[in-house]
Amino acid sequence: MNKSQRFLAALAALALPMQAAHAASAPENFLYTSSGDLAAAKATLALPDISGVQVVYNWKSLEPAKGQYDFSAIEQDLTIAKALNKKMFIQVQDRFFSPKARNIPDYMLTEPEYDGGLTPQFDNPGENKPVGSGWVAQQWNPAVRERYQALLKALAEKFDGRVYGVNLPETAIDLDPKHEPKGYSCDAYFAAEMENLAFTRKAFAKSMVVQYVNFWPCEWENDHNYMGRLFDFAAKNNVGLGGPDIVPNRKAQMKNSYPFFNQYKGKLAYVGLAVQEPTLTYKNPATKKPFTKQEFTAFAQDYLGANVIFWSTATPWLKE
């Protein structure tokens, strides 16, 4: 049994009590925005049908130098949310969707034990949009993973119980198979992500912990049992799950994460799903028009069992 497996087994042995918040009613509406943008969205956040906000912070902004943390942006956003009596999720981002967004601490880009820290990845940013490129932190590298977990530990010491929840980024990455980085394999990536999730659940004893899951590299229809193992672990360890995109009945998701959300309805601690900017580009095949708020919400509630929807501030109904 390796270190990751021992850690997961130890966490499972804790038999954490479930705080299941089953989605018997319509999901709550939260905003989704990035660090530095919440102040401009205060009027929207103040709307009575908005219960909270999820704010994304990149790793570099939170750790400007090795072991030196700057959480002032989170404090500012939390002050805004609390003043409006709204809940707040924080997302700790270790993957980026622009060629220039190398947003991990500088020391990881240069010190040899991190092997450059980042690996190029590709991304499809929505319907009928060209595939873009970006970066993902090399979580399969133990040195990189150790620093990420150190950040999570520091965040928990400061914000556990103060923020409503913390969520980890989506599981999907798309690397160039001809140029796989040192130490990478699909199994190594899965084990690393599971270790980070277990670490986060243990560190945040009071706040919700939600892992975003949409696809796993190398897997289709659970043929490596990555999806199955994640959902089983989440159900047994008071872990919430979610994803960056609600696209009703979309084939790729229906072959991967969506059936598991349906299968585990009522069995997960929390389900938080997003309608982000790329999600807004998808159209309903029946109407040939973009999905409406009602269509997103019905699918999220009835099929996926969502407790909350994180809506991009660009969502049309928020501007009406």
C-alpha positions as CSV (number, residue, x, y, z in Angstrom):
1,M,0.0,0.0,0.0
2,N,1.5,3.3,-1.1
3,K,1.4,6.7,0.7
4,S,-1.7,7.8,-1.1
5,Q,-3.6,4.6,-0.4
6,R,-2.7,4.7,3.3
7,F,-3.9,8.3,3.5
8,L,-7.2,7.5,1.9
9,A,-7.7,4.4,4.1
10,A,-6.9,6.4,7.2
11,L,-9.4,9.1,6.3
12,A,-12.1,6.5,5.5
13,A,-11.5,5.0,9.0
14,L,-12.5,8.3,10.5
15,A,-16.1,7.5,9.5
16,L,-17.0,11.2,9.3
17,P,-20.7,11.8,9.9
18,M,-22.7,12.7,6.8
19,Q,-24.1,16.2,6.6
20,A,-26.2,15.3,3.6
21,A,-28.1,18.2,2.2
22,H,-30.3,16.4,-0.2
23,A,-31.7,18.3,-3.1
24,A,-35.4,17.8,-2.4
25,S,-36.2,21.4,-3.5
26,A,-34.9,23.7,-6.2
27,P,-31.2,24.4,-6.0
28,E,-30.0,27.6,-4.4
29,N,-28.6,30.2,-6.8
30,F,-25.0,31.4,-6.2
31,L,-22.9,33.7,-8.3
32,Y,-19.7,32.5,-9.9
33,T,-16.9,35.0,-10.3
34,S,-13.1,35.5,-10.1
35,S,-10.9,37.2,-7.5
36,G,-11.0,40.9,-7.9
37,D,-14.4,41.0,-9.5
38,L,-16.8,40.6,-6.6
39,A,-17.0,44.2,-5.7
40,A,-18.4,45.0,-9.1
41,A,-21.0,42.3,-8.7
42,K,-22.3,43.5,-5.3
43,A,-25.7,44.6,-6.6
44,T,-26.3,41.2,-8.2
45,L,-25.1,39.4,-5.1
46,A,-27.5,41.5,-3.1
47,L,-30.6,40.1,-5.0
48,P,-32.9,38.2,-2.8
49,D,-32.8,35.0,-4.9
50,I,-29.0,34.8,-4.7
51,S,-27.9,32.9,-1.7
52,G,-24.1,33.2,-2.1
53,V,-21.1,33.4,-4.3
54,Q,-18.2,31.2,-5.4
55,V,-14.9,33.0,-6.0
56,V,-12.0,31.5,-7.9
57,Y,-8.4,32.3,-6.7
58,N,-5.4,31.2,-8.5
59,W,-2.5,29.6,-6.6
60,K,0.0,32.3,-7.4
61,S,-2.1,35.0,-5.9
62,L,-2.4,33.1,-2.6
63,E,1.2,32.1,-2.3
64,P,3.4,34.9,-3.8
65,A,6.6,33.4,-2.3
66,K,7.4,30.0,-0.9
67,G,5.5,29.5,2.3
68,Q,4.3,33.1,2.4
69,Y,0.6,33.4,2.0
70,D,-1.5,36.4,1.1
71,F,-5.2,35.8,1.8
72,S,-6.2,39.5,1.7
73,A,-8.3,39.1,-1.4
74,I,-10.3,36.3,0.3
75,E,-10.8,38.5,3.4
76,Q,-12.1,41.4,1.2
77,D,-14.5,39.2,-0.6
78,L,-15.7,37.5,2.6
79,T,-16.3,40.9,4.1
80,I,-18.6,41.8,1.1
81,A,-20.4,38.5,1.3
82,K,-20.9,38.7,5.1
83,A,-22.2,42.2,4.9
84,L,-24.9,41.0,2.5
85,N,-25.6,37.9,4.7
86,K,-24.5,35.7,1.8
87,K,-22.6,32.4,1.8
88,M,-19.2,32.0,0.2
89,F,-17.3,29.2,-1.5
90,I,-13.7,29.6,-2.4
91,Q,-12.1,27.7,-5.3
92,V,-8.4,27.1,-5.3
93,Q,-7.3,27.0,-8.9
94,D,-4.3,25.0,-10.1
95,R,-5.1,24.9,-13.8
96,F,-5.5,27.7,-16.3
97,F,-7.0,28.2,-19.7
98,S,-4.8,30.7,-21.4
99,P,-1.3,30.3,-22.8
100,K,-0.1,33.3,-20.6
101,A,-1.8,32.1,-17.4
102,R,1.1,30.4,-15.6
103,N,-0.4,31.2,-12.3
104,I,1.6,29.1,-9.8
105,P,4.3,30.5,-7.5
106,D,7.4,31.6,-9.4
107,Y,9.7,29.3,-7.3
108,M,7.9,26.3,-8.7
109,L,8.7,27.3,-12.2
110,T,12.4,27.5,-11.6
111,E,13.4,25.1,-8.7
112,P,14.4,21.7,-10.1
113,E,12.4,19.5,-7.8
114,Y,9.2,20.8,-9.4
115,D,10.2,19.9,-13.0
116,G,8.8,23.2,-14.2
117,G,5.7,23.0,-12.1
118,L,3.3,23.3,-15.0
119,T,2.4,21.1,-18.0
120,P,0.7,22.4,-21.2
121,Q,-2.9,21.3,-21.6
122,F,-5.7,21.8,-24.2
123,D,-9.2,23.0,-23.5
124,N,-12.5,23.2,-25.4
125,P,-14.0,26.4,-24.1
126,G,-17.6,25.9,-25.3
127,E,-19.8,24.9,-28.2
128,N,-18.4,25.8,-31.7
129,K,-15.3,27.4,-30.1
130,P,-11.7,26.6,-31.1
131,V,-9.7,24.5,-28.8
132,G,-7.5,26.6,-26.6
133,S,-4.4,25.9,-24.7
134,G,-3.4,26.5,-21.1
135,W,-1.6,24.9,-18.2
136,V,-2.1,22.4,-15.3
137,A,0.0,22.0,-12.2
138,Q,1.9,18.7,-12.1
139,Q,0.0,17.3,-9.1
140,W,1.4,13.9,-9.9
141,N,4.8,15.3,-8.8
142,P,5.0,14.7,-5.0
143,A,7.0,18.0,-4.5
144,V,4.2,20.0,-6.3
145,R,1.5,18.2,-4.4
146,E,3.2,18.8,-1.1
147,R,3.2,22.6,-1.8
148,Y,-0.5,22.5,-2.9
149,Q,-1.5,20.7,0.3
150,A,0.5,23.2,2.4
151,L,-1.6,26.0,0.8
152,L,-4.8,24.1,1.6
153,K,-3.6,23.6,5.2
154,A,-2.9,27.4,5.5
155,L,-6.3,28.2,4.1
156,A,-8.1,25.8,6.5
157,E,-6.3,27.3,9.5
158,K,-7.6,30.7,8.4
159,F,-11.0,30.1,6.9
160,D,-12.4,26.7,8.1
161,G,-15.9,27.5,9.3
162,R,-15.7,31.1,8.1
163,V,-16.4,30.2,4.5
164,Y,-19.4,28.1,3.6
165,G,-17.3,25.8,1.5
166,V,-14.1,25.2,-0.5
167,N,-14.0,23.4,-3.9
168,L,-11.2,21.9,-5.8
169,P,-11.0,22.3,-9.6
170,E,-12.3,20.0,-12.3
171,T,-10.7,16.6,-12.8
172,A,-10.5,16.9,-16.6
173,I,-7.1,17.6,-18.2
174,D,-6.1,17.0,-21.8
175,L,-2.4,16.6,-22.3
176,D,-0.4,16.0,-25.5
177,P,0.0,12.2,-25.5
178,K,3.2,12.5,-27.6
179,H,4.8,14.7,-24.9
180,E,3.7,13.4,-21.5
181,P,5.7,15.0,-18.7
182,K,8.0,13.2,-16.4
183,G,6.3,10.9,-13.8
184,Y,2.9,11.3,-15.4
185,S,0.4,8.5,-15.9
186,C,-3.4,8.5,-15.7
187,D,-3.2,6.4,-12.6
188,A,-0.6,8.7,-11.0
189,Y,-2.8,11.7,-11.7
190,F,-6.0,10.0,-10.3
191,A,-4.1,9.0,-7.1
192,A,-2.8,12.6,-6.7
193,E,-6.2,14.2,-7.1
194,M,-7.7,11.7,-4.6
195,E,-4.9,12.4,-2.1
196,N,-5.5,16.2,-2.4
197,L,-9.2,15.7,-1.9
198,A,-8.7,13.5,1.2
199,F,-6.3,16.1,2.6
200,T,-8.8,18.9,2.0
201,R,-11.6,17.0,3.7
202,K,-9.4,16.4,6.7
203,A,-8.1,20.0,6.9
204,F,-11.6,21.6,6.5
205,A,-13.5,20.0,9.4
206,K,-16.4,22.6,9.4
207,S,-16.8,24.0,5.9
208,M,-18.2,22.1,2.9
209,V,-15.7,20.4,0.7
210,V,-16.7,19.9,-3.0
211,Q,-14.6,18.3,-5.7
212,Y,-15.4,19.3,-9.3
213,V,-15.5,16.2,-11.5
214,N,-16.4,16.0,-15.2
215,F,-14.0,13.7,-16.9
216,W,-10.9,11.7,-16.0
217,P,-8.0,11.4,-18.5
218,C,-7.8,8.0,-20.2
219,E,-11.3,7.1,-19.1
220,W,-14.6,6.8,-20.9
221,E,-17.7,5.3,-19.3
222,N,-15.8,4.5,-16.1
223,D,-13.6,1.9,-17.9
224,H,-10.8,2.6,-15.3
225,N,-13.3,2.9,-12.4
226,Y,-11.9,6.4,-11.6
227,M,-15.4,7.9,-11.6
228,G,-16.8,5.0,-9.6
229,R,-14.1,5.2,-7.0
230,L,-14.4,8.9,-6.6
231,F,-18.2,8.8,-6.1
232,D,-17.9,5.9,-3.7
233,F,-15.2,7.8,-1.7
234,A,-17.3,11.0,-1.6
235,A,-20.4,9.2,-0.4
236,K,-18.5,7.5,2.4
237,N,-16.4,10.5,3.5
238,N,-18.8,13.5,3.7
239,V,-17.4,15.0,0.5
240,G,-19.5,17.0,-2.0
241,L,-19.1,16.8,-5.7
242,G,-19.9,19.1,-8.6
243,G,-18.8,20.3,-11.9
244,P,-18.0,23.4,-14.0
245,D,-20.8,22.8,-16.6
246,I,-24.4,21.9,-16.6
247,V,-25.3,21.0,-20.2
248,P,-28.5,19.0,-20.3
249,N,-28.1,15.5,-21.8
250,R,-24.8,16.3,-23.5
251,K,-23.4,13.1,-24.8
252,A,-19.8,13.4,-23.4
253,Q,-21.0,14.1,-19.9
254,M,-23.7,11.5,-20.1
255,K,-20.9,8.9,-20.8
256,N,-18.9,10.1,-17.8
257,S,-19.9,12.1,-14.7
258,Y,-23.6,12.7,-15.2
259,P,-25.0,9.2,-14.7
260,F,-23.0,9.0,-11.4
261,F,-24.6,12.2,-10.1
262,N,-28.0,10.6,-10.9
263,Q,-27.1,7.3,-9.3
264,Y,-25.8,9.0,-6.2
265,K,-28.8,11.5,-5.8
266,G,-29.4,11.8,-2.0
267,K,-26.2,10.0,-1.1
268,L,-23.7,12.9,-1.3
269,A,-23.0,15.6,1.3
270,Y,-23.5,18.3,-1.3
271,V,-23.8,18.8,-5.0
272,G,-22.7,22.1,-6.5
273,L,-22.7,22.6,-10.3
274,A,-21.9,25.6,-12.4
275,V,-23.1,27.5,-15.4
276,Q,-19.9,29.2,-16.5
277,E,-19.2,31.4,-19.5
278,P,-18.5,28.5,-21.9
279,T,-21.6,26.7,-20.7
280,L,-23.7,29.6,-21.9
281,T,-22.7,28.9,-25.5
282,Y,-24.4,25.6,-25.6
283,K,-27.8,25.3,-27.4
284,N,-30.7,23.1,-26.8
285,P,-30.9,20.8,-29.8
286,A,-34.7,20.9,-29.7
287,T,-35.1,24.7,-29.8
288,K,-31.7,25.6,-31.5
289,K,-31.5,28.3,-28.8
290,P,-29.3,28.7,-25.8
291,F,-30.5,26.8,-22.8
292,T,-32.7,28.8,-20.5
293,K,-32.5,29.2,-16.7
294,Q,-35.5,26.9,-16.4
295,E,-33.8,24.2,-18.5
296,F,-30.5,24.4,-16.7
297,T,-32.3,24.3,-13.3
298,A,-34.6,21.4,-14.2
299,F,-31.8,19.2,-15.3
300,A,-29.6,20.1,-12.4
301,Q,-32.4,19.4,-9.9
302,D,-34.2,16.4,-11.4
303,Y,-31.3,14.4,-13.0
304,L,-28.1,15.6,-11.2
305,G,-29.5,16.3,-7.7
306,A,-27.9,19.7,-7.3
307,N,-28.1,21.6,-4.1
308,V,-26.7,24.8,-5.7
309,I,-26.0,26.3,-9.1
310,F,-23.1,28.6,-9.4
311,W,-24.1,31.1,-12.2
312,S,-21.6,33.1,-14.1
313,T,-22.2,36.9,-13.7
314,A,-22.6,36.9,-17.5
315,T,-25.7,34.8,-17.3
316,P,-28.5,36.7,-19.1
317,W,-31.3,36.2,-16.5
318,L,-29.1,38.0,-13.9
319,K,-29.1,41.1,-16.1
320,E,-32.8,41.2,-16.6
